[in-house]
Amino acid sequence: MSFGGLFDGDSGGGRLVSDLPYGSSAMVSQPRLVSNSGVPKPMFGSTGLSLGLQSNLEGQGDFSRLASVSGGGVGSVGELDVLCRNKEDENESRSGSDNLEGGSGDDMDENPRKKKRYHRHTPNQIQELEALFKECPHPDEKQRLELSKRLGLETRQVKFWFQNRRTQMKTQMERHENTILRQENDKLRAESITIRDAIRNPICGTCGGPAVLGEVSLEEQHLRIENARLKDELDRVCTLAGKFIGRPISSLVNSISTPVPNSSLELAVGGNGYGAFGSVPPTFSSVSDFVAGASSPLGTVITPPARTSIPSVDRSMERSMFLELALSAMDELLKMAEMGEPLWIPAQENGKEALNYEHYEHLFPRCIGMKEVGLVSEATRETAMVIINSLVLVETLMDAVRWAEMFPGMIARTITTDIISTGVGGSRNGALQLMHAEQQVLSPLVPIREVNFLRFCKQLADGAWAVVDVSIDDLRDTHSSATGISAKCRRLPSGCVVQDMPNGYLKVTWVEHAEYDETAAHQLYRPLLRSGMALGAQRWVATLQRQCECLAILMSSSVPNRDHAGIMPAGRRSMLKLAQRMTDNFCAGVCASSARKWSHLANMGSIGEDVRMMTRQSMEDPGEPPGVVLSAATSVWLPVSPHRLFDFLRNETLRSQWDILSNGGPMQEMAHIAKGQDEGNAVSLLRASAVSANQSSMLILQETCTDASGSMVVYAPVDVPAMHLVMNGGDSAYVALLPSGFAVMPDGPVAAGGEGKIGGGSLLTVAFQILVNSLPMAKLTVESVETVNNLISCTVQKIKAALQCEN
């Protein structure tokens, strides 16, 4: 195409177009006249417009040269590119310092007839402008005005210089980025060509010659073996997931389009046959709920990890094993809860059910490995009616904090270590989590049982649920966290099956099955442990009944007859909260769980053989007095029934026979809050008799609880102003107290006739927590230890004397 017509006038002649005031003569041919014949009419309709264009082109010799190169036209694209690049290089060399005097291109468009005088800034002006541009590429009007006055320029000149400089900087950056992208594109193109050649001409990695058709490299063999293993695991997990949600999902595997690798290259870059996982039909979207943190329809259990991500593979396999173990344990629990004889047979000692281990081993495979040498088995089952809703109980069991609050005398400490699934469809159905628990018997003669287990929840029908626990010690390395001595223990499939009843009650069938080291426990408690009354199904159900009955009474609007009507509802709640904290601290001091940091004392003073002494520093705890706290606990056997022993200890009129805080006289009950139908389940406030008129009477907060598995009497002296605040609904967290008390349990299974030592005696635990020094960093003295030791021994002797069982 020719540019000749752009410079012609309306007349029919011709004109010289090689008059280039700033052009280079070396690139221009001889001046000649360009004819108008065969050339299109000019696009400008007047001489003035033509002259205006000519004047604008002056000083831009490269563009005016276009008319004279190759006979008045552009000979090739290469010549045009050369001219454009020469122009760009010239503009960059000026560094934004050249300007047309008077303004920008907009001004030139408004008055095309006026010829603009070209202006070049001085080096000093350019240096000042560049310095400010580095600091502020977008100066405001005030900065531009100051700069124009300092450099002797107009404000518009400064403004347009910055506009041109910013445009130039942007152009340079874009050109640099384009260069980098062009280099990367060339590199990728070369790699693509090399890869295509390698595919068309495969070379043997061993000998270097051409590869024979059908020959497979070692890496490709490993990849194919890995793909086969992943496919087998996918099938297995799909089967498990089908059992998990109650419907088959084998169609998921069929719906996945598995691409067949057509070359060794596709295998080398990770083609593993799972590319279609993101396009699984939405029918199975709910399955992802049972594995947390996954984006695929079956969660992280079956997400194929990269070959280099070994931890992801291990975690995926571990979770699949946990799922398989949970399903197997749930199946075993349901059968053990429903089946009768010959799996469960009547026990000869007390007529209750006992597990037929021979039939059990024949019926159920071992899901947690073989039984270790030295461990004994404990298996019990209990069925009862509980006043609670199934959903509330399920939520309580799946929440570690609420579970510990529901069973305060049995769970010393518990945490949820990992949540594998939160459930399906927003419910607890299919919830699966890892937990750690410290189970306790309230006696220093029985060590803590530490258990790491899976807890799995499943909805069987409308209003019917099952929650199962099973140990994972064989699948994951675990460690002990208790401060005291812990006994080896494994939980075989254990848990409860619940069903809502029409009368508002809940039918609970509890199965408890464990293996533990019996030698770690004292001989006094071994019959109790074997019977299941210590940590078996009977105690779980009895504690659950008592706690649910207490919650039902507290939530009721009516006040029991024995309760003092003067206590407001807010005061009742505050007193109950304080009593709960007192009982929790008492249990933690008896069993030395990791809930408190106790230090055992040994070879210090004349401590009794069966007395456990521990100490700790109380600091920055508003619920305890600061200083050195000493805990002493012991357990003895008494030839009296548990019911008689409990009634004696909780009777405030007989308290002077064993309690030194009573000042030798009877105590008066100031407040009473019932916690159950049995009058032994209550929280009361007692006042001791004053020795003299000048001495103020002392208040004692006491909580008593009893059920078929045992009883507790826990008490602590409290300040009078603090209790007035609590009874008026104040915060009980700042009431400092140190609890003491008793735990009463039967000495074994209750005999059919109630005669003999088994079932006729009691196991009494006495425990004190005493502040021996008000300075937390003070050293414990031998005198303090002997004083507490004498106190606990004297209390036991007084109880024996009062019950006439000293011998």
Secondary structure, DSSP 8 states (H G I E B T S, - for coil): -B-GGGG--SSSS-EE----TTS-GGG-----EE--TTS---S--SHHHHHHHHHHHTT-HHHHGGGTTTTTB---HHHHHHHHHHHHHHHHHTTT-EEETT--HHHHHH-TTS---EEE--HHHHHHHHHHHHH-SS--HHHHHHHHHHHT--HHHHHHHHHHHHHHHHHHHHHHHHHHHHHHHHHHHHHHHHHHHHHHS-B-TTTSSB--TT---HHHHHHHHHHHHHHHHHHHHHHHHHHHHTS--HHHHHHS------SHHHHHTT--S-GGGGG--GGGGGGGGGSTT--STTGGGT----TT-HHHHHHHHHHHHHHHHHHHHHHHHHHHHH--TTTEEE-TTTS-EEE-HHHHHHHS--SS-S--TTEEEEEEEEEEEESS-HHHHHHHHHSHHHHHHHSTTTEEEEEEEEEEE--STTSSTT-EEEEEEEE--SSTTS-EEEEEEEEEEEEEETTEEEEEEEE-TTTS------SS-EE-EEE-SEEEEEEE-TTS-EEEEEEEEEEEEGGGS-GGGHHHHHHTTTTSHHHHHHHHHHHHHHHHHHHSSS--TTS-TTS-HHHHHHHHHHHHHHHHHHHHHHHT-TTS--EE--SSSS--TTEEEEEEEE-S-TTS-SEEEEEEEEEEEESS-HHHHHHHHH-GGGGGGT-GGGTTS--EEEEEEE-SSSTTSEEEEEE---SSTTS---EEEEEEEEETTEEEEEEEEE-HHHHHHHHTT--GGG-----EEEEEEESSS--SS--SSTTTSEEEEEEEEEEEES-TT----HHHHHHHHHHHHHHHHHHHHHTT---
